[in-house]
């Protein structure tokens, strides 16, 4: 059981590393938070469980692609410190995989969430509650800072210099 807990801790650390160090991961997270907030907070959009599952899976695939991309980039950087055409191809291909996932994620989002009536109701909601526009604008400012600040949110790793034991 102890080894299982350690493996979850390593996974958490890897995920948080990506959030802290990868701007695109912070963009994916921010877009997802806004999308799910609009879906859950407002009842303007109508989606069924299957559509929600498709959105969740699509988001997970984009997050996974970004994490794999980071793993590949860091591994390549560790192996080869000088310019190498094959390393460049590996890194570009990994980044391309993220791009494909993100583009198709947007396409899935449009296919599932393109509900003009819902957008009109949402717009009307904000017109009737102008103070919510200020709240939304403030959330955009916070989200922008989260995305563009050099290290995203400043997280400390408790296991920085600890060596990982080989797991079975």
DSSP file (Angstrom, degrees, kcal/mol; ACC not computed):
  #  RESIDUE AA STRUCTURE BP1 BP2  ACC     N-H-->O    O-->H-N    N-H-->O    O-->H-N    TCO  KAPPA ALPHA  PHI   PSI    X-CA   Y-CA   Z-CA
    1    1 A X     >        0   0    0      0, 0.0     4,-2.3     0, 0.0     5,-0.2   0.000 360.0 360.0 360.0 -35.6    0.0    0.0    0.0
    2    2 A X  H  >  +     0   0    0      1,-0.2     4,-2.2     2,-0.2     5,-0.1   0.904 360.0  50.4 -62.5 -41.4    2.9    2.3    0.8
    3    3 A X  H  > S+     0   0    0      2,-0.2     4,-2.3     1,-0.2    -1,-0.2   0.876 108.4  52.9 -65.0 -37.5    4.3    1.9   -2.7
    4    4 A X  H  > S+     0   0    0      2,-0.2     4,-2.0     1,-0.2    -2,-0.2   0.924 109.1  49.0 -63.1 -44.6    0.9    2.7   -4.2
    5    5 A X  H  X S+     0   0    0     -4,-2.3     4,-2.1     1,-0.2    -2,-0.2   0.896 110.4  51.8 -62.0 -40.0    0.7    5.9   -2.2
    6    6 A X  H  X S+     0   0    0     -4,-2.2     4,-2.6     1,-0.2    -1,-0.2   0.912 107.0  52.5 -62.6 -41.6    4.2    6.8   -3.4
    7    7 A X  H  X S+     0   0    0     -4,-2.3     4,-2.1     1,-0.2    -1,-0.2   0.884 109.6  49.0 -64.8 -36.3    3.2    6.3   -7.0
    8    8 A X  H  X S+     0   0    0     -4,-2.0     4,-2.5     2,-0.2    -1,-0.2   0.880 110.0  52.1 -67.0 -36.8    0.2    8.6   -6.6
    9    9 A X  H  X S+     0   0    0     -4,-2.1     4,-2.4     2,-0.2    -2,-0.2   0.905 109.8  48.8 -65.1 -40.7    2.5   11.2   -5.0
   10   10 A X  H  X S+     0   0    0     -4,-2.6     4,-2.3     2,-0.2    -2,-0.2   0.910 111.6  49.5 -64.1 -41.6    4.9   10.9   -7.9
   11   11 A X  H  X S+     0   0    0     -4,-2.1     4,-2.5     2,-0.2    -2,-0.2   0.919 111.0  49.4 -63.4 -43.3    2.0   11.3  -10.4
   12   12 A X  H  X S+     0   0    0     -4,-2.5     4,-2.8     1,-0.2     5,-0.2   0.921 110.6  50.7 -60.5 -44.4    0.8   14.4   -8.5
   13   13 A X  H  X S+     0   0    0     -4,-2.4     4,-2.1     1,-0.2    -1,-0.2   0.894 110.4  49.4 -61.9 -40.6    4.3   15.9   -8.5
   14   14 A X  H  X S+     0   0    0     -4,-2.3     4,-1.9     2,-0.2    -1,-0.2   0.914 112.0  47.8 -64.9 -43.0    4.5   15.3  -12.3
   15   15 A X  H  X S+     0   0    0     -4,-2.5     4,-2.1     1,-0.2    -2,-0.2   0.939 112.9  48.0 -62.6 -47.0    1.1   16.9  -12.9
   16   16 A X  H  X S+     0   0    0     -4,-2.8     4,-2.7     1,-0.2    -1,-0.2   0.842 106.8  57.6 -65.4 -32.8    2.0   19.9  -10.7
   17   17 A X  H  X S+     0   0    0     -4,-2.1     4,-2.7    -5,-0.2     5,-0.3   0.937 107.8  47.5 -59.3 -45.5    5.3   20.3  -12.4
   18   18 A X  H  X S+     0   0    0     -4,-1.9     4,-2.4     1,-0.2     7,-0.3   0.906 112.2  49.1 -63.3 -41.6    3.5   20.7  -15.7
   19   19 A X  H  < S+     0   0    0     -4,-2.1    -1,-0.2     1,-0.2    -2,-0.2   0.926 116.2  43.2 -63.1 -43.4    1.1   23.2  -14.3
   20   20 A X  H  < S+     0   0    0     -4,-2.7    -2,-0.2     1,-0.2    -1,-0.2   0.885 127.2  27.3 -69.7 -38.9    3.9   25.2  -12.8
   21   21 A X  H  < S+     0   0    0     -4,-2.7     2,-0.7    -5,-0.2    -2,-0.2   0.597 105.1  72.9-106.7 -13.4    6.2   25.1  -15.8
   22   22 A X    >X  -     0   0    0     -4,-2.4     4,-1.6    -5,-0.3     3,-0.5  -0.884  53.3-166.8-113.6 107.9    4.1   24.7  -18.9
   23   23 A X  H 3> S+     0   0    0     -2,-0.7     4,-2.0     1,-0.2    -1,-0.2   0.888  90.6  55.9 -56.3 -42.1    2.2   27.8  -20.0
   24   24 A X  H 3> S+     0   0    0      1,-0.2     4,-2.5     2,-0.2    -1,-0.2   0.847 103.3  54.7 -63.8 -32.3    0.1   25.8  -22.4
   25   25 A X  H <> S+     0   0    0     -3,-0.5     4,-2.5    -7,-0.3    -1,-0.2   0.911 107.8  49.9 -64.4 -40.8   -1.0   23.4  -19.6
   26   26 A X  H  X S+     0   0    0     -4,-1.6     4,-2.4    -8,-0.2    -2,-0.2   0.859 109.5  51.8 -66.2 -34.0   -2.2   26.5  -17.7
   27   27 A X  H  X S+     0   0    0     -4,-2.0     4,-2.6     2,-0.2     5,-0.2   0.939 110.1  48.4 -64.7 -46.6   -4.1   27.6  -20.8
   28   28 A X  H  X S+     0   0    0     -4,-2.5     4,-2.2     1,-0.2    -2,-0.2   0.917 113.3  47.7 -59.9 -43.8   -5.8   24.2  -21.1
   29   29 A X  H  X S+     0   0    0     -4,-2.5     4,-2.7     2,-0.2    -1,-0.2   0.929 112.0  49.5 -63.5 -45.3   -6.7   24.2  -17.4
   30   30 A X  H  X S+     0   0    0     -4,-2.4     4,-2.4     1,-0.2     5,-0.2   0.929 111.6  47.4 -61.9 -47.1   -8.1   27.8  -17.6
   31   31 A X  H  X S+     0   0    0     -4,-2.6     4,-2.6     1,-0.2    -1,-0.2   0.913 113.5  49.4 -61.1 -42.1  -10.3   27.1  -20.7
   32   32 A X  H  X S+     0   0    0     -4,-2.2     4,-2.9    -5,-0.2     5,-0.3   0.916 109.0  51.6 -64.1 -43.1  -11.6   23.9  -19.1
   33   33 A X  H  X S+     0   0    0     -4,-2.7     4,-2.2     1,-0.2    -2,-0.2   0.925 112.2  46.4 -61.0 -44.1  -12.4   25.6  -15.8
   34   34 A X  H  X S+     0   0    0     -4,-2.4     4,-2.6     2,-0.2     5,-0.2   0.938 113.0  49.5 -63.1 -45.5  -14.4   28.3  -17.7
   35   35 A X  H  X S+     0   0    0     -4,-2.6     4,-2.0     1,-0.2    -2,-0.2   0.950 115.0  42.3 -60.4 -49.8  -16.2   25.8  -19.8
   36   36 A X  H  X S+     0   0    0     -4,-2.9     4,-2.6     1,-0.2     5,-0.3   0.844 112.1  55.8 -68.9 -31.4  -17.2   23.6  -16.8
   37   37 A X  H  X>S+     0   0    0     -4,-2.2     4,-3.0    -5,-0.3     5,-0.6   0.931 109.4  46.2 -63.3 -44.4  -18.1   26.7  -14.8
   38   38 A X  H  X5S+     0   0    0     -4,-2.6     4,-0.8     1,-0.2     6,-0.3   0.865 115.2  47.8 -66.1 -34.3  -20.5   27.8  -17.5
   39   39 A X  H  <5S+     0   0    0     -4,-2.0    -2,-0.2    -5,-0.2    -1,-0.2   0.890 122.7  31.4 -72.3 -38.8  -22.0   24.4  -17.8
   40   40 A X  H  <5S+     0   0    0     -4,-2.6    -2,-0.2    -5,-0.1    -3,-0.2   0.840 121.3  45.3 -91.5 -35.7  -22.5   23.8  -14.1
   41   41 A X  H  <5S+     0   0    0     -4,-3.0     2,-0.3    -5,-0.3    -3,-0.2   0.897 115.1  44.9 -77.7 -40.6  -23.2   27.3  -12.7
   42   42 A X     << -     0   0    0     -4,-0.8     3,-0.3    -5,-0.6    80,-0.0  -0.791  67.4-151.4-103.2 146.5  -25.6   28.3  -15.4
   43   43 A X  S    S+     0   0    0     -2,-0.3    -4,-0.1     1,-0.2    -1,-0.1   0.013  70.4 102.4-103.9  29.6  -28.4   26.1  -16.6
   44   44 A X        +     0   0    0     -6,-0.3     2,-0.3    74,-0.1    -1,-0.2   0.818  66.6  72.0 -79.9 -31.7  -28.5   27.6  -20.1
   45   45 A X        -     0   0    0     -3,-0.3     2,-0.7    -7,-0.3    68,-0.1  -0.668  69.4-151.4 -90.6 139.9  -26.7   24.8  -21.8
   46   46 A X        +     0   0    0     -2,-0.3     2,-0.4    67,-0.0    72,-0.0  -0.916  29.0 152.9-114.0 108.2  -28.4   21.5  -22.3
   47   47 A X        -     0   0    0     -2,-0.7     2,-0.1    -8,-0.1    66,-0.0  -0.986  31.1-138.3-132.6 147.5  -26.0   18.5  -22.5
   48   48 A X     >  -     0   0    0     -2,-0.4     4,-2.3     1,-0.1     5,-0.2  -0.371  36.9 -93.7 -94.2 179.3  -26.7   14.9  -21.6
   49   49 A X  H  > S+     0   0    0      1,-0.2     4,-2.6     2,-0.2     5,-0.2   0.858 124.1  53.7 -63.1 -36.5  -24.4   12.5  -19.7
   50   50 A X  H  > S+     0   0    0      2,-0.2     4,-2.3     1,-0.2    -1,-0.2   0.925 109.5  47.5 -65.4 -43.6  -22.9   11.1  -22.9
   51   51 A X  H  > S+     0   0    0      2,-0.2     4,-2.4     1,-0.2    -2,-0.2   0.901 111.9  50.5 -64.2 -40.1  -22.0   14.6  -24.1
   52   52 A X  H  X S+     0   0    0     -4,-2.3     4,-2.7     1,-0.2    -2,-0.2   0.918 109.8  50.8 -62.6 -42.5  -20.5   15.5  -20.7
   53   53 A X  H  X S+     0   0    0     -4,-2.6     4,-2.8     1,-0.2     5,-0.2   0.899 109.2  51.1 -61.4 -40.4  -18.4   12.2  -20.9
   54   54 A X  H  X S+     0   0    0     -4,-2.3     4,-2.5     2,-0.2    -1,-0.2   0.915 111.0  48.0 -63.6 -43.0  -17.2   13.2  -24.3
   55   55 A X  H  X S+     0   0    0     -4,-2.4     4,-2.5     2,-0.2    -2,-0.2   0.927 112.9  48.5 -62.7 -44.4  -16.1   16.6  -23.1
   56   56 A X  H  X S+     0   0    0     -4,-2.7     4,-2.6     1,-0.2    -2,-0.2   0.925 113.3  46.8 -62.2 -45.5  -14.4   15.1  -20.0
   57   57 A X  H  X S+     0   0    0     -4,-2.8     4,-2.4     2,-0.2    -1,-0.2   0.907 111.6  51.1 -63.4 -42.0  -12.5   12.5  -22.1
   58   58 A X  H  X S+     0   0    0     -4,-2.5     4,-1.8    -5,-0.2    -2,-0.2   0.924 111.7  47.2 -62.8 -44.2  -11.5   15.1  -24.7
   59   59 A X  H  X S+     0   0    0     -4,-2.5     4,-2.5     1,-0.2    -2,-0.2   0.922 110.9  52.1 -62.5 -43.2  -10.1   17.4  -21.9
   60   60 A X  H  X S+     0   0    0     -4,-2.6     4,-2.9     1,-0.2    -2,-0.2   0.900 107.5  52.5 -60.4 -40.5   -8.3   14.5  -20.3
   61   61 A X  H  X S+     0   0    0     -4,-2.4     4,-2.5     2,-0.2    -1,-0.2   0.888 109.6  48.5 -64.0 -38.7   -6.7   13.6  -23.7
   62   62 A X  H  X S+     0   0    0     -4,-1.8     4,-2.3     2,-0.2    -2,-0.2   0.931 112.6  47.9 -66.9 -44.4   -5.4   17.2  -24.1
   63   63 A X  H  X S+     0   0    0     -4,-2.5     4,-2.3     1,-0.2    -2,-0.2   0.928 113.2  48.8 -60.2 -44.4   -4.0   17.2  -20.6
   64   64 A X  H  X S+     0   0    0     -4,-2.9     4,-2.9     1,-0.2     5,-0.2   0.913 109.6  51.5 -62.5 -42.8   -2.4   13.8  -21.1
   65   65 A X  H  X S+     0   0    0     -4,-2.5     4,-2.5     1,-0.2    -1,-0.2   0.909 110.3  49.2 -61.0 -41.2   -0.9   15.0  -24.4
   66   66 A X  H  X S+     0   0    0     -4,-2.3     4,-2.1     2,-0.2    -1,-0.2   0.899 112.0  48.2 -65.3 -40.2    0.6   18.1  -22.7
   67   67 A X  H  X S+     0   0    0     -4,-2.3     4,-2.4     2,-0.2    -2,-0.2   0.923 112.7  47.8 -66.8 -44.0    2.1   15.9  -19.9
   68   68 A X  H  X S+     0   0    0     -4,-2.9     4,-2.8     2,-0.2     5,-0.2   0.906 110.0  54.0 -61.4 -41.0    3.6   13.4  -22.4
   69   69 A X  H  X S+     0   0    0     -4,-2.5     4,-2.8    -5,-0.2    -2,-0.2   0.924 109.3  47.4 -58.6 -45.7    5.0   16.4  -24.4
   70   70 A X  H  X S+     0   0    0     -4,-2.1     4,-2.7     2,-0.2     5,-0.3   0.920 111.5  50.7 -62.9 -43.7    6.7   17.7  -21.3
   71   71 A X  H  X S+     0   0    0     -4,-2.4     4,-2.2     1,-0.2    -2,-0.2   0.919 112.8  46.1 -60.8 -43.7    8.1   14.3  -20.4
   72   72 A X  H  X S+     0   0    0     -4,-2.8     4,-2.7     2,-0.2     5,-0.2   0.932 112.9  49.6 -65.3 -45.6    9.5   13.9  -24.0
   73   73 A X  H  X S+     0   0    0     -4,-2.8     4,-2.5    -5,-0.2    -2,-0.2   0.926 113.4  45.4 -59.7 -45.6   10.9   17.4  -24.0
   74   74 A X  H  X S+     0   0    0     -4,-2.7     4,-1.9     2,-0.2    -1,-0.2   0.879 113.1  50.4 -68.5 -37.2   12.7   17.0  -20.6
   75   75 A X  H  X S+     0   0    0     -4,-2.2     4,-2.1    -5,-0.3    -2,-0.2   0.933 112.2  47.0 -64.9 -45.3   14.0   13.5  -21.5
   76   76 A X  H  X S+     0   0    0     -4,-2.7     4,-2.6     1,-0.2    -2,-0.2   0.917 111.6  51.2 -62.1 -43.3   15.4   14.8  -24.8
   77   77 A X  H  < S+     0   0    0     -4,-2.5    -1,-0.2    -5,-0.2    -2,-0.2   0.855 110.9  49.3 -62.4 -34.6   17.0   17.8  -23.0
   78   78 A X  H  < S+     0   0    0     -4,-1.9    -1,-0.2    -5,-0.2    -2,-0.2   0.881 115.1  43.2 -71.4 -38.4   18.6   15.5  -20.5
   79   79 A X  H  < S+     0   0    0     -4,-2.1     2,-0.5     1,-0.2    -2,-0.2   0.894 123.7  27.9 -76.3 -41.3   20.0   13.1  -23.2
   80   80 A X     <  +     0   0    0     -4,-2.6    -1,-0.2    -5,-0.2     4,-0.1  -0.962  51.9 175.4-131.5 116.2   21.3   15.7  -25.6
   81   81 A X        +     0   0    0     -2,-0.5     2,-0.2    -3,-0.2    -1,-0.1   0.691  68.4  67.0 -92.0 -19.9   22.4   19.2  -24.6
   82   82 A X  S    S-     0   0    0      1,-0.1     2,-0.1     0, 0.0    -2,-0.0  -0.548 103.6 -77.7 -95.1 165.3   23.6   20.2  -28.1
   83   83 A X        +     0   0    0     -2,-0.2     2,-0.4     4,-0.1    -1,-0.1  -0.383  52.8 175.1 -62.7 135.3   21.5   20.8  -31.1
   84   84 A X     >  -     0   0    0     -4,-0.1     4,-2.3     1,-0.1     5,-0.2  -0.968  31.0-143.7-144.6 125.9   20.4   17.5  -32.7
   85   85 A X  H  > S+     0   0    0     -2,-0.4     4,-2.2     1,-0.2     5,-0.1   0.872 103.3  51.6 -58.6 -39.5   18.0   17.3  -35.7
   86   86 A X  H  > S+     0   0    0      2,-0.2     4,-2.4     1,-0.2    -1,-0.2   0.875 108.8  50.6 -67.9 -36.7   16.5   14.1  -34.3
   87   87 A X  H  > S+     0   0    0      2,-0.2     4,-2.6     1,-0.2     5,-0.2   0.911 109.5  51.5 -64.6 -41.6   15.9   15.7  -30.9
   88   88 A X  H  X S+     0   0    0     -4,-2.3     4,-2.7     1,-0.2    -2,-0.2   0.920 110.2  48.8 -60.2 -43.9   14.2   18.6  -32.7
   89   89 A X  H  X S+     0   0    0     -4,-2.2     4,-2.7     2,-0.2     5,-0.2   0.917 111.0  50.3 -62.9 -43.7   11.9   16.2  -34.6
   90   90 A X  H  X S+     0   0    0     -4,-2.4     4,-2.1     2,-0.2    -2,-0.2   0.929 114.2  44.1 -60.9 -45.8   11.0   14.3  -31.4
   91   91 A X  H  X S+     0   0    0     -4,-2.6     4,-2.3     2,-0.2    -2,-0.2   0.904 114.7  48.7 -67.3 -41.2   10.1   17.5  -29.6
   92   92 A X  H  X S+     0   0    0     -4,-2.7     4,-2.4    -5,-0.2    -2,-0.2   0.894 110.9  50.7 -65.7 -39.4    8.2   19.0  -32.6
   93   93 A X  H  X S+     0   0    0     -4,-2.7     4,-1.9     2,-0.2    -2,-0.2   0.909 110.2  49.5 -65.3 -41.1    6.3   15.8  -33.0
   94   94 A X  H  X S+     0   0    0     -4,-2.1     4,-1.5     2,-0.2    -2,-0.2   0.914 112.4  47.4 -63.5 -42.2    5.3   15.7  -29.3
   95   95 A X  H  X S+     0   0    0     -4,-2.3     4,-2.2     1,-0.2    -2,-0.2   0.875 108.7  55.8 -65.6 -36.5    4.2   19.4  -29.6
   96   96 A X  H  X S+     0   0    0     -4,-2.4     4,-2.6     1,-0.2    -1,-0.2   0.867 102.5  55.8 -62.7 -36.5    2.3   18.5  -32.7
   97   97 A X  H  X S+     0   0    0     -4,-1.9     4,-2.3     2,-0.2    -1,-0.2   0.899 107.6  48.8 -62.7 -40.0    0.4   15.8  -30.8
   98   98 A X  H  X S+     0   0    0     -4,-1.5     4,-2.9   -33,-0.2    -2,-0.2   0.925 110.3  51.4 -64.1 -43.8   -0.7   18.4  -28.3
   99   99 A X  H  X S+     0   0    0     -4,-2.2     4,-2.8     2,-0.2     5,-0.2   0.923 109.6  49.1 -60.1 -45.5   -1.8   20.7  -31.1
  100  100 A X  H  X S+     0   0    0     -4,-2.6     4,-2.4     1,-0.2     5,-0.2   0.938 113.3  47.5 -59.6 -46.8   -3.9   18.0  -32.8
  101  101 A X  H  X S+     0   0    0     -4,-2.3     4,-1.9     1,-0.2    -2,-0.2   0.910 113.4  47.5 -60.8 -43.0   -5.5   17.2  -29.4
  102  102 A X  H  X S+     0   0    0     -4,-2.9     4,-2.2     2,-0.2    -2,-0.2   0.909 111.9  49.2 -67.0 -42.6   -6.3   20.8  -28.7
  103  103 A X  H  X S+     0   0    0     -4,-2.8     4,-2.1     1,-0.2    -2,-0.2   0.932 114.5  44.6 -63.4 -45.3   -7.7   21.5  -32.1
  104  104 A X  H  X S+     0   0    0     -4,-2.4     4,-2.6    -5,-0.2    -1,-0.2   0.822 109.2  57.5 -70.2 -28.6  -10.0   18.5  -32.0
  105  105 A X  H  X S+     0   0    0     -4,-1.9     4,-2.6    -5,-0.2    -1,-0.2   0.912 107.5  47.6 -64.2 -42.0  -10.9   19.4  -28.4
  106  106 A X  H  X S+     0   0    0     -4,-2.2     4,-2.6     2,-0.2    -2,-0.2   0.914 111.3  51.4 -63.1 -42.4  -12.1   22.8  -29.6
  107  107 A X  H  X S+     0   0    0     -4,-2.1     4,-2.5     2,-0.2    -2,-0.2   0.910 111.1  47.3 -62.0 -42.1  -14.0   21.0  -32.5
  108  108 A X  H  X S+     0   0    0     -4,-2.6     4,-2.5     2,-0.2     5,-0.3   0.921 111.1  52.3 -64.4 -43.2  -15.7   18.7  -30.0
  109  109 A X  H  X S+     0   0    0     -4,-2.6     4,-2.9     1,-0.2    -2,-0.2   0.909 111.5  45.9 -59.0 -43.0  -16.5   21.6  -27.7
  110  110 A X  H  X S+     0   0    0     -4,-2.6     4,-1.7     2,-0.2    -1,-0.2   0.926 112.3  51.1 -65.6 -44.1  -18.2   23.5  -30.6
  111  111 A X  H  < S+     0   0    0     -4,-2.5    -2,-0.2    -5,-0.2    -1,-0.2   0.888 120.4  34.4 -61.0 -39.6  -20.1   20.3  -31.7
  112  112 A X  H  < S+     0   0    0     -4,-2.5    -2,-0.2    -5,-0.2    -1,-0.2   0.876 126.8  36.0 -83.2 -39.1  -21.4   19.7  -28.2
  113  113 A X  H  < S+     0   0    0     -4,-2.9     2,-1.8    -5,-0.3    -2,-0.2   0.411  75.0 118.2-102.9   1.8  -21.9   23.3  -27.0
  114  114 A X     <  +     0   0    0     -4,-1.7     2,-0.3    -5,-0.2    -4,-0.1  -0.528  32.8 141.6 -73.2  92.2  -23.0   25.2  -30.1
  115  115 A X    >>  -     0   0    0     -2,-1.8     4,-1.8     1,-0.1     3,-1.0  -0.798  32.6-169.8-134.2  87.5  -26.4   26.2  -28.7
  116  116 A X  H 3> S+     0   0    0     -2,-0.3     4,-2.2     1,-0.3     5,-0.2   0.834  86.6  56.4 -51.9 -38.1  -27.2   29.8  -29.9
  117  117 A X  H 3> S+     0   0    0      1,-0.2     4,-2.3     2,-0.2    -1,-0.3   0.896 105.7  51.5 -61.6 -38.9  -30.2   30.0  -27.5
  118  118 A X  H <> S+     0   0    0     -3,-1.0     4,-2.4     1,-0.2    -1,-0.2   0.905 109.1  49.6 -64.8 -41.1  -27.9   29.2  -24.6
  119  119 A X  H  X S+     0   0    0     -4,-1.8     4,-2.6     2,-0.2    -1,-0.2   0.887 110.2  51.0 -66.0 -37.7  -25.5   31.9  -25.5
  120  120 A X  H  X S+     0   0    0     -4,-2.2     4,-2.5    -5,-0.2    -2,-0.2   0.912 111.0  48.1 -64.5 -41.9  -28.3   34.5  -25.9
  121  121 A X  H  X S+     0   0    0     -4,-2.3     4,-2.4     2,-0.2    -2,-0.2   0.895 111.9  49.9 -64.4 -39.8  -29.6   33.5  -22.4
  122  122 A X  H  X S+     0   0    0     -4,-2.4     4,-2.0     2,-0.2    -2,-0.2   0.926 111.4  48.0 -64.1 -45.0  -26.1   33.9  -21.0
  123  123 A X  H  X S+     0   0    0     -4,-2.6     4,-1.9     1,-0.2    -2,-0.2   0.915 112.5  49.2 -60.3 -44.7  -25.7   37.3  -22.6
  124  124 A X  H  X S+     0   0    0     -4,-2.5     4,-2.1     1,-0.2    -2,-0.2   0.881 106.5  57.0 -62.9 -39.5  -29.1   38.4  -21.3
  125  125 A X  H  X S+     0   0    0     -4,-2.4     4,-1.3     1,-0.2    -1,-0.2   0.922 108.7  45.9 -57.5 -46.1  -28.1   37.1  -17.8
  126  126 A X  H  < S+     0   0    0     -4,-2.0     7,-0.3     1,-0.2    -1,-0.2   0.840 109.4  54.9 -69.1 -32.6  -25.1   39.4  -17.8
  127  127 A X  H  < S+     0   0    0     -4,-1.9     3,-0.4     1,-0.2    -1,-0.2   0.877 110.6  46.0 -65.6 -35.9  -27.1   42.3  -19.1
  128  128 A X  H  < S+     0   0    0     -4,-2.1     2,-0.3     1,-0.3    -1,-0.2   0.714 120.2  39.9 -79.2 -21.0  -29.6   41.9  -16.2
  129  129 A X    >X  +     0   0    0     -4,-1.3     3,-1.9    -5,-0.2     4,-0.6  -0.666  65.9 172.2-128.2  76.7  -26.8   41.6  -13.6
  130  130 A X  H >> S+     0   0    0     -3,-0.4     3,-1.1    -2,-0.3     4,-1.1   0.793  75.6  66.1 -59.0 -28.8  -24.1   44.1  -14.6
  131  131 A X  H 3> S+     0   0    0      1,-0.3     4,-1.7     2,-0.2    -1,-0.3   0.801  92.9  62.2 -62.8 -26.3  -22.1   43.4  -11.4
  132  132 A X  H <> S+     0   0    0     -3,-1.9     4,-2.8     1,-0.2    -1,-0.3   0.780  94.7  61.1 -69.2 -25.6  -21.5   39.9  -12.8
  133  133 A X  H <X S+     0   0    0     -3,-1.1     4,-2.8    -4,-0.6    -1,-0.2   0.912 104.6  48.5 -64.5 -40.7  -19.6   41.5  -15.7
  134  134 A X  H  X S+     0   0    0     -4,-1.1     4,-2.5     2,-0.2    -2,-0.2   0.899 111.6  49.3 -64.9 -40.4  -17.2   42.9  -13.2
  135  135 A X  H  X S+     0   0    0     -4,-1.7     4,-2.3     2,-0.2    -2,-0.2   0.928 112.8  47.4 -62.8 -44.8  -16.8   39.5  -11.5
  136  136 A X  H  X S+     0   0    0     -4,-2.8     4,-2.1     2,-0.2    -2,-0.2   0.914 111.7  50.3 -63.4 -43.0  -16.2   37.9  -14.9
  137  137 A X  H  X S+     0   0    0     -4,-2.8     4,-2.0     1,-0.2    -1,-0.2   0.904 110.4  50.2 -62.3 -41.3  -13.7   40.6  -15.8
  138  138 A X  H  X S+     0   0    0     -4,-2.5     4,-2.4     1,-0.2    -1,-0.2   0.900 109.1  51.4 -63.6 -39.7  -11.9   40.1  -12.5
  139  139 A X  H  X S+     0   0    0     -4,-2.3     4,-2.6     1,-0.2    -1,-0.2   0.871 108.0  52.5 -65.8 -34.9  -11.8   36.3  -13.1
  140  140 A X  H  X S+     0   0    0     -4,-2.1     4,-2.7     2,-0.2    -1,-0.2   0.893 108.8  50.1 -65.5 -39.0  -10.3   36.9  -16.6
  141  141 A X  H  X S+     0   0    0     -4,-2.0     4,-2.2     2,-0.2    -2,-0.2   0.928 112.7  45.9 -64.5 -44.7   -7.6   39.1  -15.0
  142  142 A X  H  X S+     0   0    0     -4,-2.4     4,-2.5     2,-0.2    -2,-0.2   0.915 113.9  49.2 -63.6 -42.8   -6.8   36.4  -12.4
  143  143 A X  H  X S+     0   0    0     -4,-2.6     4,-2.2     2,-0.2    -2,-0.2   0.901 109.4  52.1 -63.6 -41.0   -6.8   33.7  -15.2
  144  144 A X  H  X S+     0   0    0     -4,-2.7     4,-2.8     2,-0.2     5,-0.3   0.911 110.6  47.6 -61.6 -42.3   -4.5   35.9  -17.4
  145  145 A X  H  X S+     0   0    0     -4,-2.2     4,-2.4     1,-0.2    -2,-0.2   0.914 109.8  53.4 -64.5 -42.3   -2.1   36.2  -14.5
  146  146 A X  H  < S+     0   0    0     -4,-2.5    -1,-0.2     1,-0.2    -2,-0.2   0.890 114.9  42.2 -57.3 -40.5   -2.2   32.5  -13.8
  147  147 A X  H  < S+     0   0    0     -4,-2.2    -2,-0.2    -5,-0.2    -1,-0.2   0.928 121.9  34.8 -74.9 -45.8   -1.4   31.8  -17.5
  148  148 A X  H  < S+     0   0    0     -4,-2.8    -2,-0.2    -5,-0.2    -3,-0.2   0.694  83.6 107.6 -93.3 -17.7    1.3   34.4  -18.1
  149  149 A X  S >< S-     0   0    0     -4,-2.4     3,-2.3    -5,-0.3     4,-0.0  -0.355  82.5-112.7 -60.1 141.7    3.2   34.6  -14.9
  150  150 A X  T 3  S+     0   0    0      1,-0.3    -1,-0.1     2,-0.0     3,-0.1   0.814 111.2  22.4 -48.7 -42.7    6.6   32.9  -15.4
  151  151 A X  T 3  S-     0   0    0      1,-0.4    -1,-0.3  -129,-0.0     4,-0.2   0.110  97.4-136.5-112.3  23.0    6.0   30.0  -13.1
  152  152 A X  S <  S+     0   0    0     -3,-2.3     2,-0.4    -7,-0.1    -1,-0.4  -0.423  79.5   1.1  60.7-127.8    2.2   30.0  -13.1
  153  153 A X  S    S-     0   0    0   -134,-0.2     2,-0.9    -2,-0.2    -7,-0.0  -0.772  90.3-113.0 -89.7 138.8    1.2   29.6   -9.5
  154  154 A X        +     0   0    0     -2,-0.4     2,-0.4     2,-0.0    -2,-0.1  -0.593  45.3 174.2 -80.1 107.9    4.3   29.3   -7.2
  155  155 A X        -     0   0    0     -2,-0.9     2,-0.4    -4,-0.2     0, 0.0  -0.890  21.9-144.4-114.8 143.6    4.3   25.7   -5.9
  156  156 A X        -     0   0    0     -2,-0.4     2,-0.5     2,-0.0     3,-0.0  -0.889  12.0-139.3-105.8 137.7    7.0   24.2   -3.8
  157  157 A X    >   -     0   0    0     -2,-0.4     3,-0.8     1,-0.1  -144,-0.0  -0.841   4.0-158.8 -94.8 127.9    7.9   20.5   -4.3
  158  158 A X  T 3  S+     0   0    0     -2,-0.5     3,-0.2     1,-0.2    -1,-0.1   0.689  92.1  50.4 -74.6 -17.8    8.5   18.7   -1.0
  159  159 A X  T >   +     0   0    0      1,-0.2     3,-0.7     2,-0.1    -1,-0.2  -0.024  69.0 130.8-111.8  29.3   10.5   16.0   -2.9
  160  160 A X  T <  S+     0   0    0     -3,-0.8    -1,-0.2     1,-0.3    -2,-0.1   0.904  83.7  21.1 -52.6 -52.6   12.9   18.2   -4.9
  161  161 A X  T 3  S+     0   0    0     -3,-0.2     2,-0.3     2,-0.1    -1,-0.3   0.330  94.9 114.4-105.3   8.3   16.1   16.4   -4.0
  162  162 A X    <   -     0   0    0     -3,-0.7     2,-0.3     1,-0.0    -3,-0.0  -0.603  63.8-128.4 -80.5 138.0   14.9   13.0   -2.9
  163  163 A X        -     0   0    0     -2,-0.3     2,-0.4     1,-0.0    -2,-0.1  -0.673  20.3-125.7 -85.6 139.5   15.8   10.1   -5.1
  164  164 A X        -     0   0    0     -2,-0.3     2,-0.2     1,-0.0     3,-0.0  -0.688  20.6-130.6 -85.4 132.8   13.1    7.9   -6.2
  165  165 A X        -     0   0    0     -2,-0.4     2,-0.2     1,-0.1    -1,-0.0  -0.499  34.8 -93.2 -76.9 152.9   13.4    4.2   -5.5
  166  166 A X        -     0   0    0     -2,-0.2     2,-0.3     2,-0.0    -1,-0.1  -0.494  43.8-148.3 -66.3 128.9   12.9    1.8   -8.3
  167  167 A X              0   0    0     -2,-0.2    -1,-0.0     1,-0.1    -3,-0.0  -0.734 360.0 360.0-100.8 152.4    9.3    0.6   -8.3
  168  168 A X              0   0    0     -2,-0.3    -1,-0.1     0, 0.0    -2,-0.0   0.454 360.0 360.0 -85.6 360.0    8.1   -2.8   -9.4
